[in-house]
Amino acid sequence: AVLATATWKRVVEQRHLGASFAGRLARGAMASDLPATLGKPFQPALEKFCRVEPPLSLEELAEVEALLKEHGTLDTSRAKCKDANGRFTGPFSASAANAKGDHSGSSMFGSWLRDNCIIAYGLYYTDPDGKGCEDAKACLGAIAKFLLTHEAHRMELVIGGHKNVTGTDPQSWMDRPHIRFIGETGLEDTKWYNHKQNDALGYFMWARCQLALADKMPLTGDHLKLLGQLFDYLRTIECWSDFDAGHWEEHSAQHASSLGPCLAATKAFKELIAKEGILAPCKPDTLEILEFQLQLTLNQILPNETVKPSEHHRDADSACVFLCYPLGVVDDDMGLKIVDRLKACMGNIAMCRYRKDSYWC
């Protein structure tokens, strides 16, 4: 969230979304067509920027970016994890550091793979040749080290048929690759947690491929081996039909927002190995099976978030916006359908995750 302004500014500069989608999106975002009235901002200095139409200009985006930087809003270093000696370890905590400079006393001390990978990509994308890129590399490197050290054996047991993690037994969810760890030490958090979150693994693989494709962080050695293992793991559990916990870590269902990151990772990895002329360190047909099955299932669900099981059907969910950007796994027409449905999630202060959000309601 803190990188949204800088990222959008760069998107506008490079016309990353394409004139067609951006123009149609702008035409669809009329104040009279929205279900809620945009409220007055709590910070008076932001009032001139808080409007539905006309869209902010590049100059205004630069102005609000400077304002946010001046007040430290875009300072991600406050959430950087530190070891016992006060050195940064690479990942980010879900909460900002306290007055002591650490994250003790917070229930959000952990480092979530999903959040960290989105932050890492934002840091790289908005500062590809500077400190942002170096922070992104450190973050993704720390995640890779955690997975290689503590989670690779879990995936191997599943791939080899020695563990079944696709059942309804909550204890088996701890046998999946852990998607949250202790960022200050790089160790597992051994308390029970719902690690049934395929999207988190997909985001890591996708983000890692993005830096490799940009020649910022070559994908070789252990990291290459790790991605091959992750793809074989996702194939083994048949992630396209797996009921995972999704972005919001709640009920088990077939989430479009979980399928999208896995599909984006598969496509990015195939692009990378073709570019580098390297052999994928996974079963010969794993990538083809994943791409076909994930695309097929995603087409059956979208623009909904979930359709199975029926009791958890959801036709609008904010997590789906990531399928439009930055993952780019839907075309313009589907992207507009997703964005149009998200009007149902709008309020006069912000957006909820979904209607009848368990936090907002």
N, C-alpha and C positions, 0 to 999 in steps of 0.2 A: 504493500500500500504506500509506503513512504517513497517508493521509487516511481510511482505512477506518473507524476508530473514530468519528471525528467525523461522517462521512457516515451510518454506521449509526444513530448517535444521532439525527440529524435525520430519518432514515427512520422510526424508531420513533415520534418525536414527531408526525410528520405522517401516520403509517400509510400511507406511500407505496406499499407493496407490496400493500396491501389485506388485509383480515382473512382472506379465504379462502386466499390463497396463503401468507401468513405462518403461519396456524394449521396448515395441512397440512404446511408445511415443518418446523415445530417438532415436530409429531407424528412425522415421519419421521426426525428426527435423534436417535434413541435410541442410547445408548452401546453397548448390546448388539447393535445392528444394524450397527455399523461394522466395517470390515475391520482396523482397527489401534487400539491403545490409545493414548490421548493421553498423551504423555510429560510428565515434570516440566519446567517452564520453567526456563531458565537464570537468569532474574532472579527471586529469591524474592518480590519485591514484586508480581509478576504472578500468583503461584500461585492466589490466590483467584478470579481471573477466568478461569483456563484450565480450562474444563470443557465438556462436551458438553451436559449437562442439569442443572438447568433453564436455559433461556435467560437471558442477563444482563438484569437489569431496567434501566429508564431511569436509576435512581439509580446503579447500578453502572457503567453506560456513562459517566455524567458523572464518576464517580470515576476510572475508568481513563483517561478523556480528560485529566483534570487531571494525573494522574500522568505520562502521556506528554509533556504540554506542559512539565511541570516539568523533565523530563530532556532536553528539546530534540528528542524523537523526531519531533514533528510540525512541526518548524521546516524548512519547505521552502526558506527563503532560502539555505541552505547549498549548494543545487544551482542557484541562479540564475546565469546566465551574465553576465559582466561584460566590457566593452570594455577597450581599452588604458588608459583613464583611470579604470578602476574603477567605471564606471557600469553599472547593470543594463540589459541589452538586451531583456529580456522573456521569452525562452525559458529552459528548464531543461536542464542537462546531465544525462546518464545517471549521472554520478558526482558525489558531493559535492566541493566545492572542497577543495584541499589547503591546507597551512599557509600558502602564499603568497597564498591567496585566489583562485586561478585553477584551471583544470582541466588544466594542462599535465602531461605525463608519464603521462596515463591513456589507455588504449585506449577508454575510454567517454566521451571528451570531447564527442562529438557530441550534437546535439539531435534526437531522433526525433519525428516528427510525432505518431505514435500515443500515445506516453507523455505528451507535452506536452499533448495535447488532453484526455486523461483527467485529468491533473493540473489543467488549467485548469477543467474542469467541476467537479471536486471542490472547488477553491478557491471558485468562484462559489457552488456549492450550499450549502456549509457557512458561507459568509460573504457572503450576497447583497447586503448594503448596506454592506460595509466594505472593508478592504484586500484581502481574498481576491478579491473581485469585480474590483478594480482590477488585481490581479496577473493574473487570468484574461484580462482585456481586453488587457493588455500582451503576454501570451503569444500569444494568438490573432492579435493585430495584427502581431506579429513574423513569425509563420508566413505570414500573408497577404502581407506585404511580400516575403518570400522567394519565395513562389510566383509573385507578380506580376512580380518582377524577373528571376528566373532560370528559371522553369519554364513560364511561359505559352506561350512560343514552342515548347517541346517538345510540349505538348498540341495546339497549333494545327497542327503538322506531321502529327500523327497524325489529327486530325479531318479535315484536308484531303486525306488519303490519300497523303501524301508519305513517311510513315514507317510501317513495320509493326513493332510492338513485341510482338506476341503469339506470336512463334515461340520456338524452343528455343535460339537463339543467345544465350549469356550477355551478349555485348557489347551486344545490343539492349536489355537491361534498364537500361543507363545512359541510354538515350534516353527512358525513362519519366520522369514527374515524380519528382524526388528526394524521398524520404521521410525523409531525414536530412540535416542541414546543420550548419554551424559556428555555434553559437549566439552566440559572442562577437563575430563579425563580420557575421553574416547572409549569409555567402557559401556557395557550393557547396563540398562536399568532392569534389575531382576524382578521388580514388582510386576504383577500381572497387568497386561495391557492388551488391547485389541490391535494386534499387528496385522490384521487381515485387510491390508490396504495396498492393492496392486498399483493404484495411481501413484503412490509415493515412489515405488520402484521405477515406474515408467518415467516419472519426472527426472529422477537421477540419471537414468540411461540417456534420456533425451538431452538434458543439459550438458552431460559429459561429452556427448557427440557434437553439440554445437560448438564447444570450445576447440574440439579436435578439427572440425570442419573449417574453422576460422584460423587454423594453424597457431593457436594460442597455447594448446595443451595436447601434444601428440598422444594418441591412444595406442600404447604399446605395453608389452610385458604383462604384469599382473592386472593392470586395468583392462586390457584387452581380454584377458582370460576371464575376468570378473563379469564383463558384459555378456560374453558367450554363455557363462553359467546362468546369469539372470534370464536370458532369453530361453534357455532350455527349461529353467524352472517355471517360467510363465506358460510355456507350452505344456509341461507335465500337469500342471493344475488346471489346464484349459481355461486360462484367464478370461476368455471371451464369454464363458458361461458361468464363471465363478461368482458367487454372491459374496462380495466384499463389503467393507464398512464405508467405503467412499470418502470423499473429501471431509465430510463432517463427522466421521467416526461414530456413526449411529447404527441404524438397523442394517442388516445384511440384505443386499439386493444386487441386481445387475445394473450397475451405474454407467451411464454414458460417459460421465466425467472421469471414470476410472479406465474405461476402454480407450479413450482418446490419447492419454499420455503414453500408453503402451504401444498404440499404433504409430504415434509420432516418433517414438524411440526406434521402432522397427524400421520405419522409412528412413530416418536419419542415419541409422547404422548401415543400412544397405547402400545409401549414398556414399558413406565414408569408406566402406571397404572397396567399393567400385573406384573411388577416387584414388585410394592408396594402393590398390592392387593387392590386398591382403586376403587371406583365407579366414572366414568367420570361424571362431573357435567354439562352434556348437554343432549339433546334429545337422547333416546336410540340408534337410528340408525344413528346419525349424523356422527360419525367417519367412519363408513362403507361406507356411501354414499359419503363422501368427498374423501376417498381413492380410491374408484372405479371410480368415475367420473373424478377426477384429473388425475389418471393414464391413463385412457382411452383417455382423451383429449390430454394429453402430448404425448402419443404415436402417435396421429394423426398429431401433429405439428412438432415434432423433426425429423431431426436435425435443422429445421428452428427455427427462433425466433417468427415470426408471419406469419400467412397465411390468417387470417381474421381481418379486411376487406381486400379485395384483393389490394386496393390501397396502403396499408401499408405493403405489403408482404416484408419480410426480411429473407434472407437465412443464414446470418452470423451476429452474434452480440456478443460482448465480454461479455455481461451479462450472456450468456449461460454457460460460463466456471464454474460458481458457482454451476451448476447442477452436474458437475463432482466432484468438490471439493470446499467447504467442505460438501455440502449437500448430495452427494452420491446417487442421485435418478435415475441415468442412469447406465447401465452396461458398460463394457469396450468397446464393439463395438460401441455403440452410443457415448460414450465419445470421442473416436478417430475420429468419423465423425464430431463431434462438433469442436474439436481442429483443424482438417484438414481444415475445412471451415474458421476458424479464420485466416488462412494465408492471406485471402483477406483483413483483417483489419490491417495487419502489415505495418509499415513504417520504414524508416532508423533511426528514433529516438525512436519511441515508437509505441504503438498500438492505433488506433482510436476506438471509441465505435462501429461504424458500417461504412460501405462505405457511402461516402457523408455525413459524420458526420456534424451536424449543428454547432459544435464548431470549428472543424478542417478545414472546407471548407468555 
